[in-house]
C-alpha cells in the first residue's frame, strides 16, 4: 500500500498519529461526558433516566457500522473516512443540542457512536498500514491515550460547559469536531485506494484464522470489561455510600489507570510480543476482580481493585489491537472494522445483562462473568501466540 502525499502537506508518522489521536479524542470525549450527566440530560427533556439509558443502548448498536467502514477504509483510504467520522460526530452533537426531546437525543447519540466508530477504524487502519512494524505498538499506544484523556480532560471541560447550559458540551464538541476536519484533510498522509484489480480477489477473501481469533479475544475482553465496570457505580453507592463527589474522584482514578496502561503499552509493545503483554493485562484484570470480590467493607481496596481491573483491561485490549494491526495491509482495515463491530455487540448486550445480573444476585454475579471471560482469553492465548509468531516472521 503506497502513500500519496501532496506537496507541502507531508508530515512525519509521529505527527500524523498525534493528529489522529487528537481527532479521535473529540468523539471519545463527546461520548464519555454523557453517562456522567445523564440524569441532568433526562431532566432537561422531562423524561425518565431509564428511557435515556435505553436510547443510549440502541445507539450503541450503531457501532456495528464498523463492519462496513472497514471495507470502505480499505478501498478508499483512511483520511476521508476519518474526516467523515468527525463530521458525523459534529452532526450528532448539533442534533442533541437542537431540541430537548428524546428523539433528538436518541438520533444524535446514534450519529455520535457511528462517527466515533468511523474515526476509530480509520485511525487504527492508518497506523496498521503506514507505520513501521517495529514501532507500530508505540504509535498505537499513543493513539489509544485519547480514550483516557477524553475522560481526564474532556469530563472537566464538559462540566464547565454544563455550568453555563445543558447544551454546552454538545456545542463544545460539535465545534471541536468541525475545526479538526480541515487539518485532517490537509495534513494526514493518505494511502492509495484499495488493491489493484489483479489483487482484488485476495483483498476480498475471507479473513484468516488469526484475524478471527483476534476478534474473539477482543470480544471476550469487552464482555469482561462490561461485566465488571457497568455495575461498579451502583455497587460503590450501595455498599460504601459513595456520593457524586466520591464517584467523580473514582472516575479520575479510573481515567488515570487507563492513561498509565496506554502509555505503558506504548513503551513495551514493540520490545515484547503483544500476546505476552496481553497475558499480563488479563492477569492484572483478574487480580482486580479478586480484590473487588474480597474487599468486604474496605472502600479503598474496592477502588484499587476497580482501578486494577480497568487498567488491566486497557492494557490487554490495546495489546489485542496491536496484534490485529500487524496483519497484512490487505486485511487490516477489514479486520479492525470487524473487531470494532464485535466489541460493539458485546458492549450493547452485556450492558443490559450486567444490570439485570447485579439486581438479581449482587456484584459477585457480574464479577463471575468477568472472571470466566478473562480465563477464556488465557485458554485460547497459546493459539494466538503461535499466530503472532507467524505474523512476526512475515511482517506486513
FIVOKOL-160377 format. One record per residue: x, y, z of N, C-alpha, C in turn. Coordinates in steps of 0.1 Angstrom, whole numbers, padded with zeros to 4 digits, always signed. Each point is the difference from the previous one (the first is absolute). Layout:
BEGIN
XYZXYZXYZ...
END
This chain:
BEGIN
+0009-0012+0000-0009+0012+0000+0009+0012+0000+0000+0008-0011+0008+0012+0000-0007+0012+0005+0008+0010+0004-0005+0012+0006+0000+0011-0010-0011+0008-0001+0000+0011-0009+0000+0013+0009+0010+0008-0003+0001+0013+0008+0000+0012-0010-0007+0010+0003+0000+0012-0008+0012+0009+0004+0006+0007-0009+0011+0009+0004-0004+0010+0011+0008+0001+0010-0003+0009+0011-0008-0005+0011-0005-0013-0002-0009-0005+0010+0006-0012+0007+0012-0004-0003+0006-0012+0005+0004+0002+0015-0004-0009+0008+0003+0001+0014+0005-0014+0005+0009+0000+0010+0006-0013+0004-0011-0009+0006+0003-0013+0001-0010-0009+0006-0004+0004+0014+0010+0004+0008-0003+0004+0014-0010+0011+0000+0002+0010-0008-0009+0012-0001-0014-0004-0005+0000-0010-0010-0013-0004-0005-0008-0008+0011+0007-0008+0008-0006-0007+0011-0005+0009+0010+0007+0011+0003-0004+0010+0010-0013+0007-0005-0001+0003-0013-0012+0006-0006-0011-0010+0001+0002-0013-0003-0011-0010+0002-0004-0001+0014+0009+0000+0010-0004-0001+0014-0008+0012+0004+0004+0012-0004-0008+0012+0004-0014-0001-0007+0000-0004-0013-0013-0001-0007-0009-0011+0007+0006-0011+0004-0009-0010+0006-0004+0004+0014+0008+0008+0007-0003+0004+0013-0013+0008+0001-0003+0007-0011-0013+0008+0000-0012-0009+0001-0002-0010-0009-0012-0009+0001+0001-0008+0013+0012-0004+0005+0000-0007+0013-0005+0009+0011+0004+0013+0000-0004+0009+0011-0015+0003-0002-0005+0001-0012-0014+0002-0002-0009-0012+0004+0006-0012+0001-0007-0012+0005+0001+0000+0015+0012+0002+0006+0002-0003+0014-0006+0010+0010-0004+0012-0004-0006+0009+0009-0015-0003+0002-0006-0007-0010-0015-0002+0001-0004-0009+0012+0006-0012+0002-0004-0008+0012+0001+0008+0013+0011+0008+0001+0002+0007+0013-0012+0010+0003-0005+0006-0011-0010+0010+0002-0014-0004-0006-0002-0013-0001-0012-0005-0005-0013+0004+0008+0001+0000+0013-0012+0005+0008-0004+0014-0004+0010+0009-0002-0003+0014-0003-0006+0001-0014+0006-0008-0010-0006+0000-0013-0014-0005+0000-0003-0010+0008-0014-0006+0001-0009+0011+0005+0004+0007+0011-0008+0011+0005-0003+0011-0010+0010+0003-0008-0002+0011-0010-0010-0004-0011-0002-0013-0002-0010-0005-0010-0013-0004+0007+0000+0001+0013-0012-0003+0008-0004-0015-0003+0010-0009+0001-0002-0014-0002+0007-0008+0010-0001-0013+0000+0006-0008+0011+0014-0004-0004+0008-0003+0010+0014-0004-0002+0000-0014-0007-0010-0008+0002-0001-0013-0006-0002+0001-0015-0008+0010-0005-0002+0002-0014+0013+0005-0007+0007+0009+0007+0013+0005-0005+0010-0011-0002+0001-0009+0011+0009-0011+0000-0004-0010-0012-0013-0002-0002-0004-0009-0010+0004+0006-0014-0002+0013-0002+0004+0006-0012+0015-0001-0003+0008+0001+0011+0014-0002-0001+0004-0014-0004-0007-0010+0005+0002-0014-0003-0002-0003-0015-0011+0006-0005-0003-0002-0014+0010+0007-0009+0004+0012+0005+0010+0008-0008+0014-0007+0000+0003-0008+0010+0013-0007+0001+0001-0010-0012-0012-0006-0004+0000-0010-0010+0005+0006-0014-0001+0013-0001+0005+0006-0013+0015-0001-0001+0007-0004+0010+0014-0003-0002+0002-0011-0009-0010-0008-0002+0001-0012-0009+0003+0005-0015-0002+0013-0003+0003+0005-0013+0015-0002-0003+0008-0003+0010+0014-0002-0002+0003-0011-0010-0009-0010-0001+0001-0011-0010+0001+0006-0014-0009+0010-0002+0000+0007-0014+0012+0009-0001+0003+0008+0011+0010+0010+0000+0014-0006-0003+0002-0012+0005+0013-0007-0002+0003-0002-0015-0011-0005-0007+0002-0003-0014+0001+0013-0008-0007+0011+0004+0001+0013-0007+0014+0006+0002+0005-0001+0012+0013+0005+0003+0011-0007-0008-0002-0013-0002+0009-0008-0008+0000+0005-0014-0011+0002-0005-0001+0004-0015+0004+0014-0002-0003+0010+0009+0001+0014-0003+0011+0007+0009+0005-0007+0010+0010+0006+0008-0006+0006+0013+0008+0004+0009-0005+0004+0013-0004+0014+0001+0007+0009-0007-0002+0014+0002-0014+0005-0001-0007-0003-0012-0013+0005-0002-0010-0006+0010+0002-0013+0004-0009-0006+0010+0002+0005+0014+0012+0003+0003+0002+0007+0013-0006+0013+0001+0001+0008-0011-0007+0013-0001-0015-0001+0000-0005-0010-0007-0014-0002+0000-0005-0004+0014+0008-0008+0007-0004-0003+0014-0001+0012+0009+0010+0009-0002-0001+0013+0008-0012+0008-0004-0004+0000-0012-0012+0007-0004-0012-0006+0006-0001-0013+0000-0011-0007+0006-0001+0003+0015+0011+0000+0006+0000+0004+0015-0005+0014+0002+0004+0009-0009-0004+0014+0001-0016+0000-0002-0004-0007-0010-0015+0000-0003-0008-0006+0012+0005-0011+0006-0007-0006+0011+0000+0009+0012+0010+0008+0003+0000+0009+0011-0009+0012-0003+0000+0004-0012-0009+0012-0004-0014-0005+0002-0003-0012-0004-0014-0004+0001-0004-0002+0015+0009-0005+0008-0002-0001+0014-0003+0013+0007+0007+0010-0005-0002+0014+0006-0012+0007-0006-0006-0005-0011-0010+0008-0007-0013+0000+0008-0004-0011+0006-0013+0000+0007+0000-0009+0011-0005+0004+0012-0001-0009+0012-0011-0010-0001+0001-0009-0010-0010-0011-0002+0008-0013-0001-0006-0011+0004+0006-0013+0000+0004-0004-0014-0008+0003-0010+0003-0004-0014+0013+0006-0005+0002+0013+0003+0012+0007-0004+0012-0006+0007-0001-0003+0013+0011-0006+0008+0003-0014-0006-0010-0008-0003+0003-0014-0005+0007+0000-0013-0005+0008-0010+0006+0001-0013+0014+0006+0001+0001+0010+0008+0013+0007+0001+0010-0010+0006-0004-0008+0010+0010-0009+0006+0003-0011-0010-0009-0005-0008+0003-0010-0010+0010+0006-0010-0002+0012-0004+0010+0006-0010+0014+0002+0007+0000+0003+0013+0012+0001+0007+0008-0013+0000-0007-0011+0004+0006-0013+0000+0005-0004-0014-0008+0003-0010+0004-0003-0014+0013+0007-0003+0000+0013+0003+0012+0008-0004+0012-0004+0008-0001-0003+0013+0011-0005+0009+0005-0013-0006-0008-0009-0004+0004-0013-0005+0008+0002-0013-0005+0010-0008+0007+0003-0013+0014+0005+0002+0002+0009+0010+0013+0006+0003+0009-0011+0006-0006-0009+0008+0008-0010+0006+0006-0010-0010-0009-0005-0009+0004-0009-0010+0010+0006-0010-0003+0012-0004+0009+0007-0010+0014+0003+0007+0000+0004+0012+0013+0003+0007+0008-0012+0002-0006-0011+0005+0008-0013+0002+0005-0005-0013-0009+0000-0010+0004-0005-0013+0012+0008-0006+0000+0013+0002+0011+0009-0005+0013-0004+0007+0000-0002+0013+0012-0004+0007+0004-0014-0004-0009-0009-0002+0004-0014-0004+0006+0000-0014-0004+0009-0009+0005-0001-0014+0011+0010-0003+0003+0009+0009+0010+0011-0004+0011+0003+0010+0001-0009+0010+0011+0002+0010+0009-0013+0000+0013+0002+0003+0009-0011-0001-0004-0011+0011+0000-0013-0003-0004-0010+0009+0008+0001+0014+0012+0004-0001+0008+0001+0013-0004+0011+0009-0008+0010-0005-0005+0011+0009-0015+0001+0000-0006-0010-0005-0015+0000-0001-0007+0000+0013+0005-0008+0010-0005+0000+0013+0000+0014+0007+0012+0006-0002+0001+0014+0006-0010+0010-0005-0002-0001-0014-0009+0009-0005-0015-0003+0004-0003-0013+0000-0013-0004+0005-0003+0004+0014+0010-0002+0009-0002+0005+0014-0002+0015+0001+0007+0008-0008-0002+0014+0000-0014+0003-0005-0005-0007-0010-0013+0003-0006-0011-0004+0011+0002-0010+0007-0010-0005+0010+0000+0009+0013+0010+0008+0002-0001+0009+0011-0012+0010-0001-0005+0001-0012-0011+0010-0002-0012-0005+0008-0002-0013+0003-0011-0005+0007+0000+0004+0015+0012-0001+0006+0002+0004+0014-0001+0015+0001+0007+0007-0009+0000+0015+0001-0014+0006-0003-0008-0007-0007-0014+0004-0002-0007+0001+0013+0003-0008+0010-0006+0000+0013+0007+0010+0009+0013+0000+0000+0008+0008+0009-0001+0015-0004+0000+0003-0013-0001+0014-0004-0014+0004-0005-0006-0010-0007-0013+0004-0005-0011+0001+0010+0000-0008+0010-0011+0001+0011+0000+0013+0007+0012+0006+0004+0000+0013+0007-0005+0011-0010+0004-0001-0013-0004+0010-0009-0015-0001-0002-0006-0012-0001-0014-0002-0001-0007+0006+0012+0006-0002+0012-0006+0005+0013-0001+0015-0001+0011+0006-0004+0000+0015-0001-0011+0005-0010-0001-0007-0011-0010+0004-0010-0014-0003+0005-0002-0010+0008-0014-0003+0006-0004+0011+0009+0010+0006+0007-0003+0011+0010-0006+0012-0007+0003+0001-0013-0006+0011-0008-0014-0004-0005-0001-0012-0006-0013-0005-0005+0002-0015-0003-0011-0007+0001+0000-0014-0003+0005-0003-0014-0002+0010-0009+0004-0002-0014+0015+0002-0002+0007+0006+0010+0014+0004-0001+0009-0011-0005+0000-0012+0006+0009-0011-0006-0003-0003-0014-0013-0001-0004-0003-0003-0013+0006+0010-0010-0001+0013+0003+0005+0011-0008+0015-0001+0000+0006-0002+0011+0015-0001+0001+0006-0011-0009-0006-0012+0001+0006-0011-0008-0004+0001-0015-0011+0006-0003-0004+0002-0014+0010+0009-0007+0003+0011+0007+0010+0010-0005+0014-0006-0001+0004-0007+0010+0013-0007+0000+0001-0009-0012-0010-0008-0002+0000-0010-0011+0001+0007-0014-0008+0011-0002+0001+0007-0012+0013+0007-0003+0006+0005+0011+0013+0007-0002+0011-0010-0004-0001-0013+0004+0010-0010-0003-0001-0006-0014-0011+0002-0007-0002-0006-0013+0010+0005-0010+0002+0013-0001+0010+0005-0010+0014-0004+0003+0005+0001+0012+0014-0006+0002+0002-0014-0004-0011-0008+0003+0001-0015-0004+0001-0001-0015-0008+0007-0007-0001-0001-0015+0013+0006-0006+0006+0010+0006+0012+0007-0005+0013-0007+0004+0001-0005+0012+0013-0004+0005+0002-0015+0001-0011-0008+0001+0002-0014+0002+0004-0007-0013+0012-0006-0001+0004-0008-0012-0010-0011-0003-0004-0001-0012-0010-0010-0004+0005-0011-0008-0005-0012+0002+0004-0012-0007-0006+0001-0014+0006-0008-0009-0007-0002-0013-0012-0008+0002-0011+0002-0007-0012-0008+0002+0001-0014-0004-0005-0009+0009-0002-0014-0004+0011-0007-0007-0002-0013-0003+0010-0008-0007-0001+0002-0015+0010-0004-0007-0001+0000-0015-0011-0011-0004-0006+0002-0011-0010-0010-0004+0005-0015+0000+0013-0002-0003+0005-0014+0000+0000-0006+0014+0001+0009+0010+0000-0005+0014-0013+0002+0007-0010+0003-0007-0013+0003+0006-0006-0013+0007+0002-0011-0006-0005-0013+0006+0007-0002+0013+0013+0002+0001+0007-0002+0013-0005+0010+0010-0004+0012-0004-0004+0011+0010-0014-0003+0005-0008-0007-0008-0014-0003+0005-0001-0014+0005+0010-0007+0001+0000-0014+0005-0004+0000+0014-0004-0012+0005-0003-0001+0015+0012+0004+0008-0003+0005+0012+0010+0004+0009+0007-0013+0005+0013+0000+0002+0007-0012+0005-0004-0004+0014+0004-0012+0004-0003-0005+0013+0005+0009+0011+0012+0005-0001+0006+0009+0010-0008+0012+0002-0006+0005-0011-0009+0012+0001-0012-0002+0008-0007-0012-0002-0012-0003+0007+0003-0003+0015+0012-0006+0002+0004-0003+0014+0002+0013+0007+0006+0010-0006+0002+0013+0006-0013+0007+0003-0010-0001-0009-0013+0006+0002-0006-0007+0012+0001-0013+0001-0006-0007+0011+0006+0004+0014+0013+0001+0000+0007+0005+0012-0005+0014+0004-0001+0009-0009-0004+0014+0003-0015-0001+0005-0008-0008-0006-0014-0001+0005-0001-0005+0014+0008-0011+0003+0000-0005+0014+0005+0011+0010+0010+0007-0004+0005+0011+0008-0011+0011+0003-0008+0003-0011-0010+0010+0002-0011-0006+0009-0004-0013-0001-0009-0006+0009+0004+0001+0014+0013-0003+0003+0005+0001+0013+0000+0015+0005+0003+0009-0009+0000+0014+0004-0014+0005+0004-0010-0003-0009-0013+0005+0003-0006-0007+0013+0004-0013+0002-0005-0007+0012+0005+0006+0012+0013+0004+0000+0006+0005+0012-0002+0015+0003-0003+0008-0011+0000+0014+0001-0014+0006+0001-0009-0006-0008-0014+0007-0001-0006+0001+0014+0001-0010+0008-0007+0001+0013+0009+0006+0011+0012+0005-0003+0009+0005+0010-0005+0012+0007-0007+0009-0007-0005+0012+0007-0011-0003+0010-0009-0009-0005-0011-0004+0009+0006-0007+0012+0010-0009-0002+0006-0007+0011+0007+0009+0010+0007+0010-0005+0007+0009+0009-0010+0008+0008-0011+0004-0006-0011+0007+0007-0007-0009+0011-0003-0012-0005-0008-0009+0009+0008-0005+0012+0013-0004-0003+0008-0006+0011+0008+0009+0008+0004+0012-0006+0009+0009+0007-0006+0014+0002-0012+0002-0006-0006+0013+0002+0006+0011-0008+0007-0002-0011+0006+0010-0008-0010+0010-0006+0003+0012+0001-0009+0011-0006+0006+0005-0013-0005+0011-0005+0004+0005-0013+0015+0004+0001+0004+0007+0010+0014+0004+0001+0010-0012+0001-0004-0010+0008+0009-0012+0001+0000-0007-0014-0011-0001-0006+0000-0007-0013+0008+0008-0011+0000+0014+0002+0009+0008-0009+0015-0003+0002+0003-0002+0013+0014-0003+0003+0004-0014-0006-0009-0009+0001+0002-0014-0005+0001+0001-0015-0008+0008-0007+0002+0002-0015+0013+0005-0003+0006+0009+0008+0013+0005-0003+0011-0011+0002-0002-0008+0010+0009-0011+0003+0000-0010-0012-0012-0003-0004-0001-0010-0011+0006+0006-0013-0003+0013-0003+0006+0006-0012+0016+0000+0001+0005+0002+0012+0014-0001+0002+0006-0014-0003-0008-0010+0005+0004-0014-0002+0001-0003-0015-0010+0005-0007-0001-0002-0015+0012+0006-0007+0003+0013+0005+0011+0007-0007+0014-0007+0003+0002-0004+0012+0012-0007+0004+0001-0013-0009-0011-0007-0001+0001-0012-0009+0003+0003-0014-0006+0010-0006+0003+0004-0014+0015+0004-0002+0005+0008+0010+0013+0005-0001+0010-0011+0002-0003-0010+0009+0009-0011+0002+0001-0009-0012-0011-0003-0006+0000-0009-0012+0007+0007-0011-0001+0013-0001+0007+0007-0011+0015-0002+0002+0005-0002+0012+0014-0002+0003+0005-0015-0002-0009-0009+0003+0004-0014+0000-0004-0009-0011-0011+0005-0008-0006-0009-0010+0010-0004-0011+0009+0009-0003+0009-0003-0011+0013-0008+0005+0002+0000+0013+0011-0008+0005-0004-0014+0004-0012-0002+0003-0005-0013+0004-0012-0004-0009-0002-0012-0001-0011-0005-0009-0013+0006+0006-0009+0004-0009-0012+0006+0004-0009-0010+0008+0001-0013-0004-0008-0010+0008+0005-0002+0014+0014+0002+0002+0005+0000+0014-0005+0011+0008-0001+0012-0006-0006+0012+0006-0015-0003+0003-0007-0006-0009-0014-0003+0001-0002-0009+0012+0009-0010+0002-0002-0009+0011+0002+0007+0013+0010+0009+0001+0002+0008+0012-0012+0009+0003-0006+0006-0010-0012+0008+0002-0012-0008+0006-0002-0013-0005-0010-0008+0005+0002-0004+0014+0013-0003+0004+0003-0004+0013-0003+0012+0010+0004+0012-0004-0003+0012+0008-0015+0002+0002-0007-0002-0011-0015+0001+0000-0006-0010+0010+0004-0012-0001-0005-0010+0009+0004+0002+0015+0012+0006+0002+0003+0004+0014-0009+0011+0005-0004+0009-0009-0009+0010+0004-0014-0006+0003-0004-0009-0007-0013-0007+0003+0001-0007+0013+0011-0006+0003+0001-0007+0014+0000+0011+0011+0006+0011-0002+0000+0010+0010-0014+0006+0003-0008+0002-0011-0013+0005+0001-0009-0011+0007+0002-0012-0003-0009-0011+0006+0003-0002+0014+0012+0003+0005+0004-0004+0013+0002+0013+0009-0003+0012-0005+0003+0012+0008-0008+0002+0012-0012-0007+0001-0008+0002+0012-0005+0014+0001+0002+0007+0011-0004+0013+0002+0011+0010-0001+0011-0004-0006+0012+0009-0002-0001+0007-0013-0004+0013+0000-0003+0007-0012+0013+0003-0008+0011+0002+0007+0013+0002-0007+0004-0012-0008-0002-0012+0006+0003-0012-0008-0009-0002-0012-0013+0004+0002-0009-0001-0011+0004+0009-0012+0003+0012+0003+0004+0010-0010+0013-0005-0007+0010-0004+0008+0013-0005-0005-0003-0012-0009-0009-0009+0004-0003-0012-0008-0006+0005-0014-0009+0009+0001-0007+0005-0012+0010+0007-0009+0010+0007+0005+0010+0007-0008+0009-0011-0006+0004-0010+0007+0007-0011-0006-0007-0007-0011-0013-0002+0002-0009-0006-0010+0000+0008-0013-0003+0013+0002-0001+0009-0012+0014+0001-0007+0010+0002+0008+0013+0002-0006+0005-0013-0007-0003-0012+0006+0004-0012-0006-0008-0003-0013-0013+0004+0000-0007-0002-0012+0006+0009-0011+0003+0013+0003+0005+0009-0011+0013-0006-0005+0009-0005+0009+0012-0006-0004-0002-0011-0009-0009-0009+0003-0002-0012-0008-0007+0003-0013-0010+0010+0000-0007+0003-0012+0009+0007-0010+0008+0009+0004+0009+0007-0009+0010-0010-0006+0005-0010+0008+0009-0010-0005-0007-0009-0010-0013-0002+0001-0008-0008-0010+0000+0008-0013-0003+0013+0001+0000+0008-0012+0014+0000-0007+0010+0000+0009+0014-0001-0006+0002-0012-0008-0006-0011+0005+0001-0013-0008-0008+0002-0013-0011+0006+0001-0009+0002-0012+0007+0008-0011+0007+0011+0004+0005+0009-0011+0014-0005-0005+0005-0011+0005+0011-0007-0005-0003-0009-0012-0013-0002-0003-0004-0008-0011+0003+0007-0013+0000-0007-0011+0004+0006-0013-0010+0012-0004+0005+0010-0007-0007+0012-0003-0013-0004-0008+0000-0011-0007-0012-0004-0008-0012-0003+0009+0002-0003+0013-0011-0004+0008-0001+0009+0013+0010+0009+0002+0000+0006+0013-0012+0009+0002-0005+0008-0010-0011+0009+0001-0013-0008+0003-0002-0011-0008-0012-0008+0003+0001-0007+0013+0012-0004+0005+0001-0006+0013-0003+0009+0011+0005+0013+0000-0003+0009+0011-0015+0004+0000-0006+0000-0012-0014+0002-0001-0008-0011+0006+0003-0012-0003-0006-0012+0006+0002-0001+0015+0012+0003+0004+0003+0001+0015-0009+0010+0007-0001+0012-0006-0008+0011+0006-0014-0004+0001-0005-0007-0011-0014-0005+0001-0003-0010+0010+0010-0009+0002-0001-0011+0010-0001+0006+0014+0009+0010+0003+0000+0005+0014-0013+0009+0002-0005+0006-0011-0012+0008+0001-0012-0009+0004-0001-0011-0007-0011-0010+0004+0002-0005+0014+0012-0003+0004+0002-0004+0014-0004+0011+0010+0004+0012-0003-0003+0011+0009-0015+0002+0001-0007+0000-0011-0014+0003+0000-0008-0011+0008+0004-0013-0003-0007-0011+0006+0003-0001+0015+0012+0001+0004+0004-0003+0014-0002+0012+0009-0002+0012-0006-0004+0012+0008-0014-0003+0007-0009-0005-0008-0013-0003+0006+0000-0013+0008+0007-0010-0004+0001-0012+0008+0006+0002+0014+0011+0008+0000+0007+0003+0012-0009+0007+0010-0008+0010-0005-0009+0007+0009-0010-0010+0006-0006-0009-0008-0009-0009+0005+0006-0010+0010+0012-0005-0003+0007-0009+0009+0004+0006+0013+0003+0013+0000+0004+0007+0012-0013+0001+0009-0011+0003-0006-0013+0001+0008-0003-0013+0006+0002-0011-0008-0005-0013+0004+0009-0006+0011+0013+0001-0001+0009-0008+0009+0011+0009+0006+0001+0013-0003+0010+0008+0005+0013+0000-0008+0010+0007+0005+0012+0002-0008+0008-0012-0004-0002-0011+0008+0008-0012-0002-0004-0007-0013-0013+0002-0004-0004-0006-0013+0007+0006-0012+0000+0014-0002+0008+0005-0011+0015-0003+0001+0005+0000+0013+0015-0003+0001+0003-0014-0004-0010-0009+0002+0002-0014-0004+0001-0001-0015-0009+0008-0007+0000+0000-0015+0014+0006-0005+0004+0010+0007+0013+0007-0004+0011-0010+0001+0000-0008+0011+0011-0010+0003+0000-0011-0011-0012-0005-0003-0001-0010-0010+0005+0005-0014-0004+0012-0004+0005+0005-0012+0015+0002+0000+0006+0005+0011+0014+0001+0000+0007-0013+0000-0005-0010+0006+0007-0013+0000-0001-0006-0014-0011+0002-0007-0002-0005-0014+0011+0006-0009+0003+0013+0002+0011+0006-0007+0013-0007+0002+0003-0003+0013+0012-0007+0003+0001-0014-0006-0012-0006-0001+0000-0014-0006+0003+0001-0015-0005+0009-0007+0002+0001-0015+0013+0007-0004+0007+0006+0010+0011+0009-0003+0012-0008-0006+0003-0013+0004+0011-0007-0007-0002-0001-0015-0012-0002-0004-0003+0000-0015+0003+0013-0006-0004+0011+0007+0003+0013-0006+0015+0003+0000+0007-0005+0010+0015+0002+0001+0006-0006-0013-0004-0012-0004+0005-0007-0012-0003+0008-0012-0012+0006+0000-0004+0008-0012+0009+0013+0000+0002+0006+0011+0008+0012+0000+0015-0003-0004+0005-0011+0003+0013-0004-0004+0001-0001-0015-0011-0005-0006+0000-0001-0015-0001+0014-0006-0008+0009+0006+0000+0014-0005+0013+0007+0002+0007-0003+0011+0013+0007+0002+0010-0005-0010-0001-0013-0004+0009-0005-0010-0002+0005-0014-0012+0005-0002-0004+0006-0013-0007+0013+0002+0007+0011+0005-0006+0013+0003-0006+0006-0012-0011+0008+0003-0007+0007-0011+0009+0012-0005
END
